[in-house]
Structure formats: structure tokens, C-alpha cells
Amino acid sequence: MGHTLALIQTLTDADETMDELDEKIERAKTIVKFIFIGPILLFLSVISDFYKFWSNLYTQPLDSEEEVNLDLISRDSIELF
């Protein structure tokens, strides 16, 4: 909400570099798009994040057919480090 108000204030601010009316109209269009599309995108991202979180929380990792080598770090590499 604060960001939207700051954007609206730039339309009436005398220190802003927008001198022409066309630039102010373009900024106003951008603000209106942001007000209507922003909450929709935020809602969709929250839903997808919620789904991904719960699906990762309650699923098990896939079992691999390959033998897993647990000795990934050798003693030589530790000494080198």
C-alpha cells in the first residue's frame, strides 16, 4: 500500500522529472495496472508456494536404483583443504 501511495505522489510532485502530460498519463496507467494486476499475481504466487510447500512436506524422496556413495569427501581432499 505504501509503495502505491508513493507512486501516486510522484504524479503531483514538482521535483519529479516528468514534465510532459504524456509521461504523467503513462505513469497513471502503470499505477492502475499495478493496483489491479498486482494483488492477483501476489495471490497466485502465495497459492503456488503453499502447494509446493505442502507437497514437499508430505512426500518422500524418490528411491534411486543406483548405489549411493556416502564417502564423497576423501581424506586427500580434506588434507588439501
C-alpha distances in whole Angstrom, upper triangle without the diagonal:
4,5,5,6,9,10,11,12,15,16,18,18,22,22,21,23,23,26,26,25,25,23,20,21,20,17,16,17,15,12,13,14,11,9,12,14,11,11,15,15,13,15,18,18,18,21,23,22,23,26,27,27,29,32,32,32,35,37,40,41,43,47,48,52,52,53,51,52,51,52,50,50,54,56,57,53,52,55,54,50
4,5,5,6,9,10,11,13,15,16,16,20,19,18,21,21,24,25,24,25,22,20,21,20,17,16,18,16,13,15,16,13,12,15,17,14,14,18,18,16,18,21,20,20,24,25,24,26,29,29,29,31,34,34,34,37,39,42,42,45,48,50,53,53,54,52,53,51,53,50,50,54,55,56,52,52,54,53,49
4,5,5,6,9,10,11,13,15,15,19,18,16,19,18,22,23,22,22,19,17,18,17,14,14,15,13,10,13,14,10,10,14,15,12,13,17,16,15,18,20,19,20,23,24,23,25,28,28,28,31,33,33,34,37,39,41,41,44,47,48,52,52,53,50,51,50,51,49,49,52,54,54,51,50,53,51,48
4,5,5,6,9,10,11,14,14,18,18,16,18,18,21,21,20,20,17,15,16,15,12,11,13,11,7,10,11,8,8,11,13,10,12,15,15,15,17,20,19,20,23,25,24,26,29,29,30,32,34,35,35,38,40,43,43,45,48,50,53,53,55,52,53,52,54,51,52,55,57,57,54,53,56,55,51
4,5,5,6,9,10,11,12,16,16,15,18,17,20,21,20,20,18,15,16,16,13,12,14,13,10,12,14,12,11,14,16,14,15,19,19,18,21,23,23,23,26,28,28,29,32,33,33,35,37,38,38,41,43,46,46,48,52,53,57,57,58,55,56,55,57,54,54,58,59,60,56,56,58,57,53
4,5,5,7,9,10,10,14,13,12,15,15,18,20,19,19,17,14,16,16,12,12,15,13,10,13,15,13,13,17,18,15,17,20,20,19,22,25,24,24,28,29,28,30,33,33,33,36,38,38,39,42,44,46,46,48,52,53,56,56,58,55,56,54,56,53,53,56,58,58,54,54,56,55,51
4,5,5,7,10,10,14,13,11,13,13,16,17,16,16,13,11,13,12,8,9,11,9,7,10,12,10,11,14,15,14,16,19,19,18,21,23,23,24,27,28,28,30,33,33,33,36,38,38,39,42,43,46,46,48,51,52,56,56,57,55,56,55,56,53,53,57,58,58,55,54,57,55,52
4,5,6,7,9,13,14,12,14,13,16,16,15,16,13,10,12,12,9,8,11,10,7,10,13,11,11,14,16,15,17,20,21,20,23,25,25,26,29,30,30,32,35,35,36,38,40,41,42,44,46,49,49,51,54,55,59,59,60,58,59,58,59,56,57,60,62,62,58,58,61,59,56
4,5,6,6,10,11,10,13,12,15,16,15,17,14,11,14,14,11,11,14,14,11,14,16,15,15,18,20,19,20,23,24,23,26,28,28,29,32,33,33,35,37,38,38,41,43,43,44,47,48,51,51,53,56,57,61,61,62,60,60,59,61,58,58,61,63,63,59,59,61,59,56
4,5,5,8,9,6,9,9,12,13,13,14,11,9,12,12,9,10,13,12,11,14,16,15,15,19,20,19,21,24,24,24,27,29,28,29,32,33,33,35,38,38,39,41,43,43,44,47,49,51,51,53,56,57,60,60,62,59,60,59,60,57,57,60,62,62,58,57,60,58,55
4,6,9,10,8,10,8,10,11,10,12,9,6,9,10,7,8,11,12,10,13,15,15,15,18,20,20,22,24,25,25,28,30,29,31,34,35,35,37,39,40,40,43,45,45,46,49,50,53,53,55,58,59,62,62,64,61,62,61,63,59,60,63,65,65,61,61,63,61,58
4,6,9,8,11,10,11,12,11,14,12,9,12,14,11,11,15,15,13,16,19,18,18,21,23,23,25,27,28,28,30,33,32,34,36,38,38,39,42,43,43,46,47,48,49,52,53,56,56,58,61,62,65,65,67,64,65,64,65,62,62,66,67,67,63,63,65,63,60
4,5,6,9,9,11,13,13,16,13,11,14,15,13,13,17,17,15,18,21,20,20,23,25,24,26,29,29,29,31,34,33,34,37,38,38,40,43,43,43,46,48,48,49,52,53,56,55,58,61,62,65,65,66,63,64,63,64,61,61,64,65,65,61,61,63,61,58
4,5,8,9,9,12,13,16,14,12,16,17,15,16,19,19,18,21,24,23,23,27,28,27,30,32,32,32,35,37,36,38,41,42,41,43,46,46,47,49,51,51,52,55,57,59,58,61,64,64,68,67,69,66,66,65,66,63,63,66,67,67,63,63,65,63,60
4,6,9,10,13,15,17,14,13,17,18,15,17,20,20,19,22,24,23,24,27,28,27,30,32,32,32,35,37,36,37,40,41,40,43,45,45,45,48,50,50,51,54,55,57,57,59,62,63,66,65,67,64,64,63,64,60,60,63,64,64,60,60,62,60,56
4,6,8,11,12,14,11,10,14,14,12,14,17,16,16,19,21,20,21,24,25,24,27,29,29,29,32,34,33,34,37,38,38,40,42,42,43,46,47,47,49,52,53,55,54,56,59,60,63,63,64,61,62,61,62,58,58,61,63,62,58,58,60,58,55
4,6,9,12,13,10,10,14,14,12,15,17,17,17,20,21,21,23,26,26,25,28,31,30,30,33,35,34,36,39,39,39,41,44,43,44,47,48,48,50,53,54,56,55,56,60,60,63,63,64,61,62,61,62,58,58,61,63,62,58,58,60,58,55
4,6,8,9,6,7,10,10,9,12,14,14,15,18,19,19,21,24,24,24,27,29,28,29,32,33,33,35,38,38,38,41,43,43,44,47,48,48,50,53,53,55,55,56,60,60,63,63,64,62,63,62,63,59,60,63,64,64,60,60,62,60,57
4,7,9,7,8,11,12,12,14,16,17,18,20,22,22,24,26,27,27,30,32,32,33,36,37,36,39,41,42,42,44,46,46,47,50,51,52,53,56,57,59,58,60,63,64,67,66,68,66,66,66,66,63,63,66,68,67,63,64,66,63,60
4,5,6,7,9,10,11,13,15,16,17,19,21,22,23,25,26,27,30,31,31,32,35,36,36,38,41,41,42,44,46,46,48,50,51,52,53,56,57,59,58,60,63,63,67,66,68,66,67,66,67,64,64,67,69,68,65,65,67,65,62
4,5,5,6,9,10,11,12,14,15,17,18,20,21,23,24,25,28,29,30,31,34,35,35,37,39,40,41,43,45,45,47,49,50,51,53,55,56,58,58,59,63,63,66,66,68,66,67,67,68,65,65,68,70,70,66,66,68,66,63
4,5,5,6,9,10,11,12,14,15,17,18,20,21,22,23,26,28,28,29,32,33,33,35,37,38,39,41,43,43,45,47,48,49,51,53,54,56,56,57,60,61,64,64,66,64,65,64,66,62,63,66,68,68,64,64,67,64,61
4,5,5,6,9,10,11,12,14,15,16,18,20,21,21,25,26,26,27,30,31,31,33,35,36,36,39,41,41,42,45,46,46,48,51,51,54,53,54,58,58,61,61,63,61,62,62,63,59,60,63,65,64,61,61,63,61,58
4,5,5,6,9,10,10,12,14,15,16,19,20,20,23,25,25,26,29,30,30,32,35,35,36,38,40,40,42,44,45,46,48,50,51,54,53,55,58,59,62,62,64,62,63,62,63,60,61,64,66,65,62,62,64,62,59
4,5,5,6,9,10,11,12,14,15,17,18,19,22,23,24,25,28,29,29,31,33,34,35,37,39,40,41,44,45,45,47,50,50,53,53,54,58,58,61,62,64,62,63,62,64,61,61,65,67,66,63,63,65,63,60
4,5,5,6,9,10,11,12,14,16,16,17,20,21,21,23,26,26,27,29,31,32,33,35,37,37,39,41,42,43,45,47,48,50,50,51,54,55,58,58,60,58,59,59,60,57,58,61,63,63,59,60,62,60,57
4,5,5,6,9,10,10,12,15,15,15,19,20,20,21,24,25,25,27,30,30,31,33,35,35,37,39,40,41,43,45,46,49,48,50,53,54,57,57,59,57,58,57,59,56,56,59,62,61,57,58,60,58,55
4,5,5,6,9,10,11,13,14,15,17,19,20,21,23,25,25,27,29,30,31,33,35,36,37,39,40,41,43,45,46,49,49,50,54,55,58,58,60,58,59,59,61,57,58,62,64,64,60,60,63,61,58
4,5,5,6,9,10,11,12,13,16,17,18,20,22,23,24,26,27,28,29,32,33,34,35,38,39,40,41,44,44,47,47,48,52,53,56,56,59,57,58,58,59,56,57,61,63,63,59,59,62,60,57
4,5,5,6,9,10,10,11,14,15,15,17,20,20,21,23,25,26,27,29,31,31,33,35,36,37,39,41,42,44,44,45,49,50,53,53,55,53,54,54,56,53,53,57,59,59,55,56,58,56,53
4,5,5,6,9,10,10,13,15,15,16,18,20,20,22,24,25,26,28,30,31,32,34,36,36,38,40,41,44,44,46,49,50,54,54,56,54,55,54,56,53,54,57,60,60,56,56,59,57,54
4,5,5,6,8,10,12,13,14,16,18,19,20,22,24,25,26,28,30,31,32,34,35,37,38,40,41,44,44,46,50,51,54,55,57,55,56,56,58,55,56,59,61,62,58,58,61,59,56
4,5,5,6,8,10,11,12,14,16,16,18,20,21,22,24,26,27,28,30,32,33,34,36,38,39,41,41,43,47,47,51,51,53,51,53,53,55,52,53,56,59,59,55,56,59,57,54
4,6,5,5,8,10,10,11,14,15,15,17,19,20,21,23,25,26,27,29,31,32,33,36,37,39,39,41,45,46,49,50,52,49,51,50,52,49,50,54,56,56,53,53,56,54,51
4,6,6,7,9,11,11,13,15,16,17,19,21,22,23,25,27,28,30,31,32,34,36,37,40,40,42,46,47,51,51,53,51,53,52,54,51,52,56,58,59,55,55,58,56,53
4,6,7,7,9,11,12,13,15,17,18,20,21,22,24,26,27,29,30,31,33,35,36,39,39,41,45,46,49,50,52,51,52,52,54,51,53,56,59,59,56,56,59,57,54
4,6,5,6,9,10,11,12,14,16,17,18,20,21,23,24,26,27,29,30,32,33,36,36,38,42,43,46,47,49,47,49,49,51,48,49,53,56,56,52,53,56,54,51
4,5,5,6,9,10,11,12,14,15,16,18,20,21,22,24,26,27,28,31,32,35,35,37,40,42,45,46,48,45,47,47,49,46,47,51,53,54,50,50,53,52,48
4,5,5,6,9,10,10,12,14,15,16,18,20,21,23,24,26,27,29,30,33,34,36,40,41,45,46,47,45,47,46,49,46,47,51,53,54,51,50,54,53,49
4,5,5,6,9,10,11,12,14,15,17,18,20,21,23,24,26,27,29,32,32,34,38,39,43,44,46,44,46,46,48,46,47,51,53,54,51,51,54,53,50
4,5,5,6,9,10,11,12,14,15,16,18,20,21,22,24,26,27,30,30,32,35,37,40,41,43,41,43,43,45,42,44,47,50,51,47,47,51,49,46
4,5,5,6,9,10,10,12,14,15,16,18,20,21,22,25,26,29,29,31,35,36,40,41,43,40,42,41,44,41,43,46,49,50,46,46,49,48,45
4,5,5,6,9,10,11,12,14,15,17,18,20,21,23,24,28,28,30,34,36,39,41,42,40,43,42,44,42,44,47,50,51,48,47,51,50,47
4,5,5,6,9,10,11,12,14,16,16,18,20,22,22,26,26,28,32,33,37,38,40,38,40,40,42,40,42,46,48,49,46,46,49,48,46
4,5,5,6,8,10,10,12,14,15,16,18,20,21,24,24,26,30,31,35,36,38,36,38,37,39,37,39,42,45,46,42,42,46,45,42
4,6,5,6,9,10,10,12,14,15,16,18,20,23,24,26,30,32,35,36,38,36,38,37,39,37,39,43,45,46,43,43,46,45,42
4,5,5,6,9,10,11,12,14,15,17,18,22,23,25,28,30,34,35,37,35,38,37,40,38,40,43,46,47,44,44,48,47,44
4,5,5,6,9,10,10,12,14,16,16,20,20,22,26,27,31,32,34,32,35,34,37,35,37,41,43,44,41,41,45,44,41
4,5,5,6,9,10,11,12,14,16,18,19,21,25,27,30,31,33,31,33,32,35,33,34,38,41,42,39,38,42,41,39
4,6,5,6,9,10,10,12,14,18,19,21,25,27,31,32,33,31,34,33,36,34,36,40,42,44,41,40,44,43,41
4,5,5,6,9,10,11,12,15,17,19,22,25,28,30,32,30,32,32,35,33,36,39,42,44,40,40,44,44,41
4,6,5,6,8,10,11,14,14,16,20,22,26,27,28,27,29,29,31,30,32,36,38,40,37,37,40,40,37
4,6,5,6,9,10,13,14,17,20,23,26,27,29,27,29,28,31,29,31,35,37,39,36,36,39,39,36
4,5,5,6,8,12,14,17,20,23,26,28,29,27,30,29,32,31,33,37,39,41,38,38,42,42,39
4,5,6,6,10,11,13,17,20,23,25,26,25,28,27,30,29,32,35,38,40,37,37,41,41,38
4,6,6,8,9,12,15,18,21,22,24,22,24,24,27,26,28,32,34,36,33,33,37,37,35
4,6,8,10,14,17,19,23,24,25,23,26,24,28,27,29,33,35,37,35,34,38,38,35
4,7,10,13,15,19,22,24,25,23,26,25,29,28,31,34,37,39,37,36,40,40,38
4,7,9,12,15,18,20,22,20,23,23,27,26,29,32,35,37,35,35,38,39,37
4,6,9,12,15,17,18,17,20,20,23,23,26,29,32,34,32,32,36,36,34
4,6,9,13,14,15,14,17,17,21,20,23,26,29,31,29,29,33,33,32
4,6,10,12,14,13,17,17,21,20,24,27,30,32,30,30,34,34,33
4,7,9,10,11,14,15,19,19,23,25,28,30,29,30,33,33,32
4,5,8,8,12,14,17,17,21,23,27,28,27,28,31,31,31
4,7,9,12,15,18,18,22,24,27,29,28,29,32,33,32
4,6,9,12,15,15,19,20,24,25,24,26,29,29,29
4,6,9,12,13,16,18,21,23,22,23,26,27,27
4,6,9,10,13,15,18,20,19,20,24,24,24
4,6,6,10,11,15,17,16,17,20,21,21
4,6,8,10,13,16,15,15,18,20,19
4,6,7,10,12,12,12,15,16,16
4,6,10,11,10,11,14,15,14
4,7,8,7,7,11,11,11
4,5,5,7,9,10,11
4,5,5,6,9,10
4,5,5,6,9
4,5,5,6
4,5,5
4,5
4
